[in-house]
Amino acid sequence: MSVAQVTSRRRKDSEEEPGGTFRKTLQIATVGEDSEGVLAGVRNAPANKLALICYAHDKESAKRLATRISDTLKAEVEVYDTIRPEHSYKDIMQVFSDIVGKNQEQFDDFLLNVSSGDKMICIAAAVTSFILFQSVLLQGG
């Protein structure tokens, strides 16, 4: 499993903030035919919210996975199924911008899980995270 942590530019505090509250995390995960990597990522790096990114042809399996995760973990899960294989870099850049723009005030950290999906969507997501964020910590497994 490969998980990249994209740290927030707003705060660089310790894990626990003053007053005893914990940092809120949003995990962005690519989804393909085998969703086991997404589940492992959620187990190893728990998040308050999960954004699943997939091609249109993987939409149904991503929605089933979203339902499974939200029912089990009681976490909010969103599915972004607008990625076109022939425009994966452009589409993923747009989806990342939308996710971060919509959630940057509510979350302190953003994690990227690229352990599911084909090579193109995973590479596009990893490259996009490097472009959009100043600090990226890669964790392999």
C-alpha positions in Angstrom: 0.0 0.0 0.0 1.2 3.5 -0.8 -0.2 6.4 1.2 1.0 10.0 0.7 0.3 12.5 3.4 -0.2 16.0 2.1 0.2 18.2 5.1 -1.8 21.4 5.5 -0.3 24.8 4.9 -2.5 26.4 7.5 -1.0 24.7 10.6 2.2 22.8 11.5 1.3 22.0 15.1 1.6 18.6 16.8 -1.0 15.9 16.3 -3.1 17.3 19.2 -4.0 20.9 19.2 -4.4 23.1 22.2 -7.5 22.4 24.1 -7.3 18.6 23.5 -8.9 18.5 20.1 -7.4 16.3 17.4 -6.5 17.3 13.8 -9.1 16.5 11.2 -8.0 14.5 8.2 -9.5 14.0 4.7 -8.2 11.0 2.8 -8.3 11.1 -1.0 -8.1 7.6 -2.6 -7.9 6.3 -6.1 -10.3 3.4 -6.8 -10.0 0.6 -9.4 -11.2 -2.9 -9.8 -9.5 -4.1 -6.6 -10.6 -1.9 -3.7 -8.7 -3.8 -1.0 -6.0 -1.1 -1.0 -8.5 1.6 -0.2 -9.8 -0.4 2.8 -6.2 -1.0 4.0 -5.5 2.7 3.7 -8.6 3.6 5.8 -7.5 1.0 8.4 -3.9 2.2 8.5 -4.6 5.9 8.3 -8.1 6.7 9.7 -9.7 9.8 8.4 -12.7 11.9 9.2 -13.8 12.0 5.6 -12.9 10.0 2.5 -13.0 11.2 -1.2 -12.9 8.4 -3.7 -11.6 9.2 -7.2 -12.3 6.9 -10.1 -13.0 6.6 -13.8 -16.6 6.7 -15.0 -16.5 2.9 -15.7 -15.6 2.2 -12.1 -18.4 4.3 -10.7 -20.6 1.5 -9.5 -17.9 -0.3 -7.6 -16.8 3.0 -6.1 -20.3 3.7 -4.9 -20.6 0.3 -3.4 -17.3 0.8 -1.6 -18.4 4.2 -0.4 -21.6 2.7 1.1 -19.6 -0.1 2.8 -17.1 2.3 4.3 -19.7 4.9 5.5 -21.9 2.2 7.0 -18.9 0.6 8.8 -16.9 3.6 9.9 -19.7 6.2 10.0 -17.5 8.6 8.1 -18.5 10.8 5.2 -17.5 9.4 1.8 -17.8 11.3 -1.5 -17.3 9.7 -4.9 -15.7 11.7 -7.8 -16.3 9.6 -11.0 -15.6 12.1 -13.7 -12.0 11.0 -14.5 -11.6 10.2 -18.2 -8.6 7.9 -19.1 -7.6 10.1 -22.0 -7.6 13.2 -19.8 -6.6 11.8 -16.5 -4.1 14.4 -15.5 -6.3 17.3 -16.3 -9.4 15.7 -14.7 -7.6 14.7 -11.6 -6.0 18.2 -11.2 -9.6 19.6 -11.4 -11.0 17.1 -8.9 -8.2 17.7 -6.4 -8.7 21.5 -6.7 -12.4 21.0 -6.1 -11.9 18.7 -3.1 -9.3 20.9 -1.4 -11.1 24.1 -2.2 -14.3 22.7 -0.7 -12.7 21.2 2.4 -9.6 23.3 3.2 -11.2 25.2 6.0 -12.7 22.0 7.7 -9.6 19.8 7.6 -6.0 20.1 8.8 -4.4 17.3 6.8 -5.0 15.7 3.5 -3.9 12.1 2.8 -3.5 10.5 -0.6 -4.0 6.7 -1.0 -2.9 5.4 -4.4 -3.0 1.7 -3.6 -6.0 1.0 -5.9 -6.7 2.0 -9.5 -4.6 1.6 -12.6 -1.1 3.1 -13.0 -2.3 6.1 -14.9 -4.8 7.3 -12.3 -2.4 6.6 -9.5 0.5 8.5 -11.2 -1.8 11.4 -12.1 -3.0 11.6 -8.5 0.6 11.5 -7.1 1.9 14.1 -9.5 -1.1 16.3 -8.8 -0.5 16.1 -5.1 3.1 17.2 -5.6 2.0 20.1 -7.8 -0.8 21.4 -5.5 0.9 21.0 -2.1 4.3 22.2 -0.9 4.9 19.4 1.5 4.3 15.7 0.8 5.3 12.7 2.9 5.2 9.4 1.1 4.7 6.2 3.1 5.2 2.9 1.3 4.2 -0.6 2.3 
